[in-house]
């Protein structure tokens, strides 16, 4: 457990992002609530990192289309009564207009509007972490680096080839790791001293001394021209007057022989690629390390089931299959099957992500397709082979060619097959 020399440490998870580049997967949900790896949500990675590191005091700042995220955290991230108390909680904090009638206007503004929580917790330092990336890291090691260097702020830094760094916010440092500049998507990224050809990019994870955090967001709130973002506005104004250190994420060590992992899954292409990474063995992202589990809501679903049907054999190769997924006389290769999905006889599904409660009819063909929750794909449907035809019905990602079948419209009432009768659309919150 994080205590002792670290003082009172509070976690603040930024979970209010719209995720516009992930549309239509974010049509009904915030980006941190987007499903990932058959049974998880993206936010589960940030929360698992904190809890696995011994950080048990966590606020999740939510805002955009947050209902499913709120329910997910409420069902899966509450400590038992023996632990519940002042220092053991994972609480959601919706935008409450503490500073006038306005919503959060940026990551820094979200923290500014909730600084009273930092005061009430009596925090010595605050871990402000992103909830919209898929990553595994030991937060305590970053905290130890922060304390050992007597830093005012520590920024988690990911090492990438300089040729790829222009798409990120980059960090310039001296030989000691002290930050000397922040550059947003530079044409010529600054290189790491002593490591030519490589650059530091910001992971969006920060550790602040409590006083520095309070002063920074208060000052930022008074600047009307500010976008109220940590990366764009807060940190570039701090490094000249305070000690900001870059924590080299590649030095992070996980138990169980695991390796640290980070990926920005903010686009359809990156989201699909991250899932395909999971289907390799060994995978760069392992979900099977019992010493560093990725935690989530557990449901009492039956096991995955495969069976030949209707004179069709059944083949499932290089797949990740969640509880209650069923493959009945179908060929499924290099795909991710979420909870309670069904793939019927004669169908071929390849390099695809099938969402929760999805039914794939008989004799369908899907190639490089993401099917969001609750869809029913009719018999004989072909998706992923003719992009011009797909674009008339679905979303075709222009950079990857991956086809996305968005979640069906959520109507107040759905007409049943019995004439004149209706049913109310309902969900337990786990499917959107």
C-alpha positions, -999 to +999 in steps of 0.1 A: +000+000+000+012+035-008+020+053+024+049+063+046+074+085+028+048+091+001+024+108+025-013+110+016-016+103-021-049+108-040-057+095-074-077+116-099-086+097-131-096+119-160-126+100-175-147+127-192-134+124-228-157+124-258-135+103-279-147+118-312-121+099-333-136+067-320-171+074-334-194+056-338-181+036-308-186+067-286-221+075-299-237+064-266-207+063-243-176+082-231-143+071-245-131+055-212-163+033-213-156+019-247-153-019-245-119-035-248-105-070-250-138-089-250-148-081-213-132-049-201-136-012-205-107+011-213-109+027-179-103-007-162-066-003-171-060+030-153-080+018-123-062-016-122-028+002-123-037+023-093-052-005-072-024-030-081+001-003-071-015+001-037-034+034-044-069+030-030-081+065-028-094+074-063-118+099-078-130+094-114-139+127-130-167+119-155-188+141-178-197+131-214-224+105-218-213+090-186-242+067-176-226+034-186-193+044-171-210+054-139-227+020-137-196+001-146-176+017-118-204+013-094-208-025-101-171-034-104-150-010-085-164-008-050-144-021-020-161-044+005-175-031+038-145-042+057-123-018+037-147+010+029-137+042+045-120+075+042-089+061+024-105+032+005-128+043-023-133+045-061-158+073-065-173+088-096-174+126-097-198+141-124-195+176-135-215+196-109-209+232-120-190+242-088-176+272-107-207+286-123-231+271-148-206+254-171-193+219-177-156+209-175-138+229-202-106+208-202-086+184-182-071+211-159-106+227-155-120+193-144-094+192-116-099+229-108-136+224-103-129+195-078-100+209-058-122+209-028-119+170-029-082+173-027-085+196+003-110+174+021-088+143+015-058+164+028-036+151+000+001+157+000+004+148-037-020+139-064-017+114-093-036+128-122-039+100-147-057+095-180-085+070-184-085+068-221-053+049-229-046+012-226-016+008-204+000-012-176+024+004-151+034+003-115+024+038-102+044+034-071+077+033-091+068+066-107+059+080-073+093+068-059+111+086-088+091+117-080+101+117-044+137+107-049+141+137-073+122+161-050+101+170-080+073+195-081+057+176-110+066+143-127+053+135-161+052+099-174+072+098-207+070+071-234+100+065-256+092+065-294+114+068-325+118+105-333+104+098-367+071+089-351+070+115-324+055+143-344+019+130-338+023+135-300+030+161-274+068+159-270+090+165-239+125+179-240+148+171-211+184+175-200+207+147-191+192+144-156+157+139-169+146+174-159+121+189-183+133+219-203+104+222-228+071+209-240+064+209-278+030+200-292+033+178-324+066+193-335+079+189-371+114+181-356+109+164-322+135+169-295+157+139-289+165+122-256+200+132-244+223+103-250+197+084-272+199+098-307+169+089-328+145+086-299+121+111-282+100+113-251+062+118-256+038+125-228+015+097-217-009+121-200-001+108-165+012+133-139+021+134-103+018+168-087+027+182-053-006+193-039+004+230-036+017+232-071-015+215-085-037+240-066-018+271-077-015+259-113-052+252-119-063+283-101-039+305-122-050+287-153-087+293-145-080+330-146-065+329-181-095+333-204-074+325-235-065+291-220-079+258-233-075+245-197-055+215-207-026+201-187-005+193-217-012+225-236-015+251-209-004+240-174+029+222-179+045+246-205+041+274-180+056+255-151+090+241-162+108+274-160+100+281-124+095+246-109+112+213-110+095+191-136+109+156-142+102+131-169+097+096-157+110+071-183+081+046-186+105+020-202+122+016-168+089+005-151+090-031-140+060-053-134+059-084-113+054-118-129+078-113-157+054-088-174+064-058-194+049-023-192+026-014-220+010+018-233-011+025-264-032+055-273-064+038-286-080+071-296-087+062-332-104+033-349-072+022-365-053+022-331-082+006-314-084-023-339-046-027-339-045-029-301-069-058-303-049-075-330-019-072-307-038-091-281-041-121-304-004-126-308+016-151-286+034-138-268+015-106-268+030-072-259-001-067-238-007-097-215-040-101-197-029-133-180-004-121-154-020-131-121+004-108-103-009-078-122-045-085-129-067-062-151-098-060-130-134-054-142-170-062-135-177-099-132-210-113-144-225-148-138-224-157-175-218-193-186-185-203-203-176-198-239-190-226-262-181-239-296-199-266-315-204-279-351-239-271-363-261-276-394-235-298-411-209-271-407-177-278-387-165-253-361-131-237-362-118-210-338-082-200-343-062-173-326-092-158-309-101-142-275-135-153-264-154-139-234-180-156-213-212-169-230-198-163-265-209-191-288-195-202-322-220-227-337-207-242-370-187-212-380-151-203-389-136-176-367-100-165-370-079-138-353-109-122-337-122-109-304-156-122-292-173-103-264-198-115-238-230-132-250-223-129-287-234-157-311-219-166-345-241-190-365-234-218-389-217-212-422-203-178-413-167-167-416-154-140-393-118-129-396-097-101-380-128-087-364-141-074-330-176-087-321-193-067-294-215-078-265-250-093-273-243-094-310-258-121-332-241-130-365-265-148-387-258-179-409-236-177-439-222-143-432-187-130-441-169-104-420-134-093-426-117-065-405-150-054-390-159-040-356-195-048-346-207-028-316-230-041-289-266-053-295-264-057-333-281-084-353-263-092-386-288-108-409-282-142-426-260-139-457-245-105-449-211-096-463-191-068-446-155-058-452-151-069-488-166-040-507-159-006-491-181+013-515-211-008-505-201-008-468-199+030-468-236+032-477-246+013-446-217+015-421-188+036-410-156+029-430-124+042-413-105+061-440-070+054-425-073+016-419-103+005-440-118-011-409-156-012-411-175-002-379-211-013-374-223+012-348-247+003-320-284+003-330-304+034-322-317+035-286-354+043-289-378+048-260-399+019-272-393-010-296-422-026-315-426-063-308-436-089-333-471-091-318-491-063-336-500-034-314-477-043-285-444-027-275-415-032-251-394-006-234-357-007-244-338-016-214-302-025-205-283-031-173-257-006-183-231-032-192-239-032-229-235+004-240 
